[in-house]
Amino acid sequence: MSGRQLTEPATTEEMPARPRTDDRRAVLLVVSSAGEGGGFADGERVIPFDRAVEIGRRPQAQPGVAACCLRDPQVSGRHARVVRTRPGVFEVADVGSKNGTLVEGRMIDGPTKIADGSLLFLGGHALVLRVLSEDALAAIREDLDRPFGPVPTLSGRMAMQIRRLRLLASTGDAILFSGETGVGKEVYAQAVHRASGRPGRFVAVNCAALPTELVESELFGFVRGAHSQAVASKPGLIEEAERGTLFLDEIGDMPGPAQAKLLRFLQGHE
């Protein structure tokens, strides 16, 4: 930056605030099915709607009313209807089904208020009501068409993160995955590797399991004669990941001196 000091003009004219536009849409997501005969008609699992949506084996689509078709013998032809009564407020009503409609596991006997995140059960299907932005809706559809991980996601937040991972995969930049054990960090690291198109291997290193005295040898390898036990050269895990992806799991549990040397490698890539 230059050494000049930036000052505000003596008088300023306030610009009129631009009205905020809410691009969020009500969406019914078919999240699971169970039992023989269950399935998703035409693969449609994301049903946006404006005023209402009718659910059943033969739902009646009408102007302003979307249709959610479930190929399930336990679902009636016309089973239930979700209606937006006012912005952000919804009701679900059973329309004379044989097996009834459940909200959060409880059978309903009349119009019942539901909200963003409410879980509905019809026959062998579970559905969730969501209010999503257009970007999140598009990201969900992208992942349904081309799953990034082992299974597609119907979570708007997860789909947006996956969209970012798709972009990052082609850059070669370092990516930090954070989360508790079991949330799938390595699974999505492998997905990034596949999406990157890199010809090298995916090498996973459990940093917490490396003995302190062997950390450097395992990561960086050694040449023959480097020490008394080096009767032959040994490539390190970093070298094995050349032109591929190196996944460092539990890196925070690695001894401090080894972390410092690893930092030099991550900064200089040498």
NORVEN-V224455 format. One record per helix or strand of 3 or more residues. SS is the DSSP state (hx for helix, st for strand). FROM is the first residue (numbers start at 0). TO is the last residue. Records with the same first field share a line. If there is no record, write none. Layout:
SS = FROM-TO  FROM-TO
This chain:
st = 24-32  45-48  51-55  64-69  79-85  88-93  100-102  111-113  118-121  124-131  201-205  244-248
hx = 40-42  133-144  155-168  184-195  206-208  211-219  236-239  250-252  255-267
